[in-house]
């Protein structure tokens, strides 16, 4: 597995990382998660991402990684714990870090991210968003001085707010999710340039849009229940499927290799639940970036819908698998 330096951190990370959301007990059994994690380490993956908000993912990863023969880089987040959560309470935030250390079985956290710092309606992290100030930054400095964390990061989903936070120069890494994939390109407009200008490492999460690009949805796209999918988006998906057939590459392989083809991206996270998925994603990564002509074709398909149509759920993958489960604009 090829590695690259993660921005200014000096950390050498595998180009493919392990997203810990789907090893939580709500998504898989512990034995399956343990086998998937062990397989990932054996195949050269050394970057693992988790968060308090991912069910019991921290505990599962902590147990699964214990005693592994190769060192790994662990990233977790602040946000959602303890309840009721107060992002302005330093004591509560510190307690969350101590709990992460306990669950992960570590003396220090390699990378501690602020979870969703770009959504004021979710977590009110900032006392001054313009100048990017808040108690959480004071705590991060304290934890660094104490040796409990090594580097800091941002983990979010929007683009303009994340770019603004990157430009503050106060963070080492950015994790942008749902915003850079085969059909969604927003992160490349502002987040990537802002992060690189600040010397930050760039990690892309949800390259397959949490399932929307993991398999074909031919029947679902034509279902009367999927009235909420715009006609332009339907045709865009179908064009992508035709290209996948033509080039002989599966959607997951296209998705992972596309993200890693961008020069600003250091690492892409997979949401593997099984050994088979780990092996599939590692094999795709090792085939390297996509050829220029294929990237051009993908750009043309993405340009068919260069925006998110009104009414399209943010978590599109969840809804494509159950088109009748649409609950309204912005759901998911």
C-alpha positions as CSV (number, residue, x, y, z in Angstrom):
1,X,0.0,0.0,0.0
2,X,1.5,3.3,-1.1
3,X,1.8,6.0,1.6
4,X,2.0,9.8,1.5
5,X,2.7,12.6,4.0
6,X,-0.4,14.0,5.6
7,X,0.1,17.7,5.0
8,X,2.3,19.4,7.5
9,X,1.9,16.7,10.2
10,X,4.8,14.6,9.0
11,X,2.6,11.6,9.4
12,X,2.9,9.0,6.7
13,X,-0.5,7.6,5.9
14,X,-1.8,4.9,3.6
15,X,-3.6,6.3,0.5
16,X,-6.6,4.2,1.6
17,X,-7.9,4.7,5.1
18,X,-10.4,2.8,7.2
19,X,-13.6,4.7,8.1
20,X,-14.9,3.3,11.4
21,X,-18.6,4.1,11.2
22,X,-19.6,0.7,9.8
23,X,-17.7,-1.5,12.3
24,X,-20.0,-0.3,15.0
25,X,-22.3,-2.9,16.4
26,X,-25.4,-1.5,14.6
27,X,-23.7,-2.3,11.3
28,X,-21.8,-5.6,11.9
29,X,-20.9,-8.2,14.4
30,X,-17.7,-7.8,16.4
31,X,-16.0,-10.9,14.9
32,X,-16.6,-9.6,11.4
33,X,-15.3,-6.1,12.3
34,X,-12.2,-7.6,13.9
35,X,-11.4,-9.7,10.8
36,X,-12.0,-6.7,8.5
37,X,-9.6,-4.5,10.7
38,X,-7.0,-7.2,10.8
39,X,-7.1,-7.7,7.1
40,X,-6.8,-3.9,6.5
41,X,-3.7,-3.8,8.7
42,X,-2.2,-6.8,7.0
43,X,-2.7,-5.2,3.6
44,X,-0.9,-2.0,4.6
45,X,-3.7,0.3,5.8
46,X,-2.4,2.4,8.7
47,X,-5.0,5.2,9.0
48,X,-8.2,4.5,11.0
49,X,-10.9,7.1,11.6
50,X,-13.7,7.0,14.2
51,X,-15.8,9.3,16.3
52,X,-18.0,9.2,19.5
53,X,-21.0,9.7,17.2
54,X,-20.3,6.4,15.4
55,X,-22.1,4.1,17.9
56,X,-19.5,2.0,19.7
57,X,-16.9,2.3,16.9
58,X,-14.2,3.6,19.2
59,X,-14.5,0.6,21.4
60,X,-14.7,-1.9,18.5
61,X,-11.6,-0.3,16.9
62,X,-9.7,-0.2,20.2
63,X,-10.3,-3.9,20.8
64,X,-9.7,-4.9,17.2
65,X,-6.4,-3.0,16.9
66,X,-5.0,-4.1,20.3
67,X,-1.9,-6.2,19.8
68,X,-1.6,-5.6,16.1
69,X,2.0,-6.1,14.8
70,X,2.1,-2.9,12.8
71,X,1.7,0.6,14.2
72,X,-1.4,2.6,13.1
73,X,-2.5,6.2,13.1
74,X,-5.8,6.7,14.9
75,X,-8.1,9.7,14.4
76,X,-11.2,10.4,16.5
77,X,-13.4,13.5,17.1
78,X,-15.0,15.8,19.5
79,X,-18.7,16.1,19.3
80,X,-21.9,14.6,20.8
81,X,-20.4,13.4,24.1
82,X,-21.1,13.7,27.0
83,X,-24.9,14.3,26.8
84,X,-26.4,16.8,27.0
85,X,-23.6,18.0,24.8
86,X,-22.3,21.5,25.3
87,X,-19.5,22.4,22.8
88,X,-18.6,25.5,24.9
89,X,-17.8,23.4,28.0
90,X,-14.1,22.6,28.2
91,X,-14.5,20.2,31.1
92,X,-17.1,18.2,29.1
93,X,-14.9,18.2,26.0
94,X,-11.9,17.0,28.0
95,X,-14.0,14.2,29.5
96,X,-14.8,13.1,26.0
97,X,-11.2,12.9,25.0
98,X,-10.4,10.9,28.2
99,X,-13.2,8.5,27.2
100,X,-11.8,8.2,23.7
101,X,-8.4,7.3,25.1
102,X,-9.9,4.7,27.3
103,X,-12.0,3.1,24.6
104,X,-9.2,3.2,22.1
105,X,-6.7,1.8,24.6
106,X,-4.2,4.5,23.8
107,X,-2.1,7.0,25.7
108,X,-2.4,9.6,23.0
109,X,-4.6,10.3,20.0
110,X,-2.7,11.0,16.7
111,X,-5.4,13.2,15.2
112,X,-8.3,14.8,17.1
113,X,-10.9,16.4,14.9
114,X,-13.7,18.8,15.6
115,X,-16.8,17.0,14.3
116,X,-19.0,19.1,12.0
117,X,-17.5,22.5,12.8
118,X,-19.3,23.9,9.8
119,X,-22.9,23.4,10.9
120,X,-23.8,25.9,13.6
121,X,-27.3,24.3,13.9
122,X,-25.6,21.0,14.9
123,X,-22.8,22.1,17.2
124,X,-22.2,25.7,18.3
125,X,-18.4,25.4,18.5
126,X,-17.5,29.0,17.9
127,X,-17.8,32.1,20.0
128,X,-16.7,34.0,16.9
129,X,-17.0,32.2,13.6
130,X,-15.4,35.0,11.7
131,X,-12.2,34.9,13.7
132,X,-12.6,31.2,14.6
133,X,-12.4,31.3,18.3
134,X,-14.0,29.2,21.0
135,X,-13.2,27.1,24.2
136,X,-12.5,24.1,22.0
137,X,-9.4,25.7,20.6
138,X,-8.1,26.4,24.1
139,X,-8.6,22.8,25.0
140,X,-6.8,21.5,21.9
141,X,-3.8,23.6,22.7
142,X,-3.8,22.2,26.3
143,X,-4.1,18.6,25.1
144,X,-1.2,19.1,22.7
145,X,0.9,20.5,25.5
146,X,0.0,17.5,27.7
147,X,0.9,15.0,25.0
148,X,-2.6,13.6,24.8
149,X,-3.1,14.6,21.2
150,X,-0.6,15.2,18.4
151,X,-2.5,17.0,15.7
152,X,-5.8,18.6,15.1
153,X,-8.3,18.6,12.3
154,X,-11.8,19.5,11.0
155,X,-14.3,16.9,10.0
156,X,-17.4,18.3,8.1
157,X,-19.6,18.2,5.1
158,X,-20.2,21.8,3.9
159,X,-17.8,23.6,1.6
160,X,-17.6,27.4,2.1
161,X,-17.6,27.2,5.9
162,X,-15.0,24.5,5.9
163,X,-12.8,26.5,3.5
164,X,-13.1,29.5,5.8
165,X,-12.0,27.3,8.8
166,X,-9.1,26.0,6.8
167,X,-7.9,29.5,6.0
168,X,-7.7,30.3,9.7
169,X,-4.4,28.4,9.8
170,X,-5.4,26.8,13.2
171,X,-5.7,23.2,12.1
172,X,-3.5,20.4,10.6
173,X,-5.9,18.3,8.6
174,X,-9.3,18.5,7.0
175,X,-11.7,15.6,6.4
176,X,-14.4,16.5,3.9
177,X,-17.3,14.1,3.4
178,X,-20.0,13.8,0.8
179,X,-18.4,16.6,-1.2
180,X,-16.0,14.9,-3.6
181,X,-16.9,11.8,-5.6
182,X,-17.8,10.7,-9.1
183,X,-20.8,12.9,-9.2
184,X,-20.2,15.5,-6.5
185,X,-17.3,17.9,-6.8
186,X,-18.0,20.8,-4.4
187,X,-14.9,20.2,-2.2
188,X,-12.5,20.8,-5.1
189,X,-13.8,24.3,-5.6
190,X,-12.8,25.8,-2.2
191,X,-11.9,23.3,0.4
192,X,-9.0,21.7,-1.4
193,X,-7.3,25.0,-2.4
194,X,-7.8,26.5,1.1
195,X,-6.5,23.4,2.8
196,X,-3.4,23.1,0.6
197,X,-2.7,26.9,0.9
198,X,-2.6,26.3,4.7
199,X,-0.4,23.2,4.4
200,X,-3.2,21.0,5.7
201,X,-3.6,17.3,4.9
202,X,-6.7,16.4,3.0
203,X,-8.8,13.3,3.6
204,X,-11.9,12.5,1.7
205,X,-14.7,10.6,3.4
206,X,-17.8,8.9,1.8
207,X,-16.3,8.6,-1.7
208,X,-19.2,6.3,-2.6
209,X,-21.8,8.7,-1.0
210,X,-22.6,6.1,1.7
211,X,-23.9,3.6,-0.8
212,X,-25.3,5.8,-3.6
213,X,-22.2,5.0,-5.8
214,X,-21.4,1.6,-4.3
215,X,-23.7,-0.3,-6.6
216,X,-26.2,0.2,-9.4
217,X,-29.8,1.3,-8.8
218,X,-31.4,0.7,-12.2
219,X,-34.8,-0.4,-10.9
220,X,-34.9,2.1,-8.1
221,X,-34.1,5.0,-10.5
222,X,-37.2,4.0,-12.6
223,X,-39.4,3.4,-9.6
224,X,-42.5,5.7,-9.4
225,X,-41.7,6.0,-5.7
226,X,-38.5,7.8,-6.5
227,X,-40.4,10.9,-7.7
228,X,-37.9,13.0,-5.7
229,X,-35.0,12.2,-8.0
230,X,-34.7,14.9,-10.7
231,X,-34.7,13.7,-14.3
232,X,-31.2,15.2,-14.9
233,X,-29.9,13.2,-11.9
234,X,-31.5,10.0,-13.2
235,X,-29.9,10.4,-16.6
236,X,-26.6,11.3,-15.0
237,X,-26.6,8.0,-13.0
238,X,-27.5,6.0,-16.1
239,X,-24.6,7.6,-18.0
240,X,-22.3,6.7,-15.2
241,X,-23.5,3.1,-15.4
242,X,-23.0,3.0,-19.1
243,X,-19.4,4.2,-18.7
244,X,-18.8,1.6,-16.0
245,X,-19.9,-1.1,-18.4
246,X,-17.8,0.3,-21.2
247,X,-14.6,0.6,-19.2
248,X,-15.1,-2.7,-17.3
249,X,-14.6,-1.1,-13.9
250,X,-17.0,-1.4,-11.0
251,X,-18.5,1.7,-9.4
252,X,-16.6,1.2,-6.2
253,X,-13.3,1.0,-8.1
254,X,-14.1,4.0,-10.2
255,X,-15.1,5.9,-7.1
256,X,-12.0,5.2,-5.1
257,X,-9.5,5.6,-7.9
258,X,-11.2,8.9,-9.0
259,X,-10.8,10.5,-5.6
260,X,-7.2,9.4,-5.4
261,X,-6.5,10.8,-8.9
262,X,-6.9,14.4,-7.5
263,X,-3.5,15.8,-6.6
264,X,-4.8,17.5,-3.4
265,X,-6.1,14.3,-1.8
266,X,-3.8,12.4,0.6
267,X,-6.1,9.7,1.8
268,X,-9.6,8.4,1.0
269,X,-11.7,6.5,3.6
270,X,-13.5,3.3,2.9
271,X,-16.5,2.2,4.9
272,X,-15.7,-1.5,4.7
273,X,-17.7,-4.0,6.9
274,X,-16.1,-7.2,5.7
275,X,-12.8,-8.8,4.7
276,X,-14.1,-9.1,1.1
277,X,-14.8,-5.3,1.0
278,X,-11.4,-4.5,2.4
279,X,-9.7,-6.6,-0.2
280,X,-11.8,-5.2,-3.0
281,X,-11.0,-1.6,-2.0
282,X,-7.3,-2.3,-1.5
283,X,-7.0,-3.9,-4.9
284,X,-8.7,-0.8,-6.5
285,X,-6.3,1.5,-4.7
286,X,-3.3,-0.4,-5.8
287,X,-4.3,0.0,-9.4
288,X,-3.5,3.7,-9.0
289,X,-5.1,6.9,-10.5
290,X,-7.5,6.6,-13.4
291,X,-6.2,7.4,-16.9
292,X,-6.7,10.9,-18.2
293,X,-9.2,10.0,-20.9
294,X,-11.4,8.3,-18.3
295,X,-11.2,11.2,-15.9
296,X,-12.3,13.5,-18.8
297,X,-15.4,11.3,-19.4
298,X,-16.2,11.3,-15.7
299,X,-15.9,15.1,-15.7
300,X,-18.4,15.3,-18.6
301,X,-20.9,13.2,-16.7
302,X,-20.5,15.2,-13.5
303,X,-21.0,18.4,-15.4
304,X,-24.5,17.3,-16.4
305,X,-25.7,18.2,-12.9
306,X,-23.2,20.6,-11.4
307,X,-25.4,21.3,-8.3
308,X,-27.6,19.4,-5.8
309,X,-31.2,19.6,-7.1
310,X,-33.8,21.0,-4.7
311,X,-35.4,18.2,-2.9
312,X,-32.5,15.7,-3.3
313,X,-31.7,14.2,0.1
314,X,-28.2,14.8,1.4
315,X,-27.7,11.2,2.3
316,X,-28.7,10.0,-1.2
317,X,-27.4,6.4,-0.7
318,X,-29.8,5.6,2.1
319,X,-32.8,6.7,0.0
320,X,-31.8,5.1,-3.3
321,X,-31.9,1.7,-1.6
322,X,-35.4,2.5,-0.3
323,X,-36.9,5.1,-2.7
324,X,-40.3,5.0,-1.0
325,X,-38.6,6.1,2.2
326,X,-38.2,9.7,1.1
327,X,-39.2,12.0,4.0
328,X,-38.8,15.4,2.4
329,X,-36.3,18.0,1.1
330,X,-33.0,17.9,2.9
331,X,-33.8,14.6,4.7
332,X,-31.1,12.1,5.4
